[in-house]
Amino acid sequence: MESHEWSEKTDGVKVYYRANFIGGRWTIMTTTMKRDPEWTDLRGVPVDVWRELRDIVWKKYQRKRCPWERVADLDRIIAEYPPAA
């Protein structure tokens, strides 16, 4: 299992993300609590979250901490979203 974590601040609330790659598929969870978090599965993941995850995985790939297949898989997922108007 691979796990990638990041956070972002939106509307004054800090949201923490955790993406896990298990058994050939991605799951993304969120929480707003730093200590003793209760993670909630994110359904209908927005393309911006996928792009942020791809950026994180790309940086890990460059440092030889992640295989290229993860980057390619995320590129495929992002390509399935309709282009922004």
N, C-alpha and C positions, 0 to 999 in steps of 0.2 A: 504494500500500500504506500502510495505517495500522498503527502499532505502539504498544501501550500496555504499560507495565511497572510492576510493583509487587512488594512482598515481604511476607512475614509470618513470624513466628517461631512454630514449633510444636515442642513437646517438645525445646526447647533447640537446634533446628536451624533456621537461616534458609533459607526456600525462596523462590526468585525465580521470578516468573511473567512471561511475555511473551505477549501476545495480538496476533495479526496479522489484519487484515481484508484479504483478497486475493480478487479475483474474486467478490465477493458472498458469501463465507463466512468464518467465523472459524476460526482454528487457535490453540490454546493450548499453550505449551511451558513446561517447568519445568527448574530446575537448582538445585543447592545450592552452586555455586561462583561466587564473585564475579569472580575473575580467570580468564581463559581458560575460560569456561563451555562445557560440552557440553550443549546443549539437547536435551531429550527431549520428543517429542509426548505430550500428555496425552490419553489415550483415556478415554471415559466420564467426562466432566468433571462434577464434583459441582456441585450447584446453588449452593452457597456461593461457588464460584469465579466462576460466572456473575454472581452478585449483586455481588461485589466489582468485577468488570470493569464492570458497569453503573453502579456508583457513580462509578468513575473516568471513564467516558465521559460521564456526566451532568455532572460538574464541568467537563470540557473543553467540553461543549456550552454551558454557562452562560457560559464565557469566549470563546465563538465560535471555538473551535479544533477543533470536530467537528460534523458535520451531525446533525440530528435523526433521520435515518433509522437511524443506528447505535444510538441509544437505543431507538427503536421495535423494531428487530430484536432487541436483547437482551431487551426486555420480552416479545416473542413466544417466544423461546427459554425464558425462565424460566417462562412460563405453561404450557409443555408438561410441566413436572415436576409430579408429583402433590403435593397440598398436604401439609404436614407434620402429623403426627398429634400 
